[in-house]
C-alpha cells in the first residue's frame, strides 16, 4: 500500500528478502541500493527490526532519514538509535490502518509520528507531505504510543484470535452490534501469527493489559455465577 501511494509522487525503490514478492513491482533493487536512499522506510516485522538495523548500518551515511512502521514503538526506536550511526536521522511512525481498512482510500486515516532524532526542516517536510495525503497525524512519544496501543490494538487482536480459535462467527440470530463486531474481528484474523506474537510480546505494556482484561472477565463471570446460584429456587 505504501508503494502504491508514494510512487505517485516520488521515485521509490523497493527491496524484499522474498524475491517472489517483487515480481511485477517497479523499482525493485538490491538491499544495498535501497538503504542508500535519502529516506528509508522499514516495513519489516517487529521481531526482525534489530537485525535489520544492524545489517543496514554500514551502508548508511550522514543526513539520511530512517523511519519504521512497526505497531509498537519503544523497542524499534531503541534499536534504531542504538544501531544506526549518530548522523543518521530516526523517525518512528505507525500507520493506524492496513491494506483492508485503507483499500477505499487513506484520506482521514490516522498515522502516528514519533520524532526521535530528526532535523526540524526534514520533519516538517515529511509532515507537510503526509498532510497533503489528508492523513490525520498524531505526534506522541514511543512510550505513550505503546501504552495506548496495548489497550487498543493488542487487546482487540487478542479477542479476535480467541474467537478464531473457538471458530465463532456472526450467527443468523444476531443484533447489529455483534454482527459488526464479528466482521471487524474477522478482518484481522488473516494476519500472520508472527504479527500477532510481535504485537503482544514486543509491546512492554501488552501483558499487563491482557492480565487486567482476563481478571475482569473472570470477576464478571464469577459474579454472574453467584447471581444465578442465588436465583435458584429453594428445593
Secondary structure, 3 states (H helix, E strand, C coil): CHHHHHCCCCCCCECCCCHHHHCCCCCECCHHHHCCCCEEEECCCHHHHHHHHHHHHCCCCCCCEEEECCCCCHHHHHHHHHHCCCCCEEEEEEECCCCCCCCCCCCCCEEEEEEEECCHHHHHHHHHHHHHCCCEEEECCHHHHHHHHHHCHHHHHHHHHHHHHHCCCCCCCCCHHHHHHHHHHHHCCCCCHHHHHHHHHCCCCHHHHHHHHHHHHHHHHHHHHHHHHHCCCCC
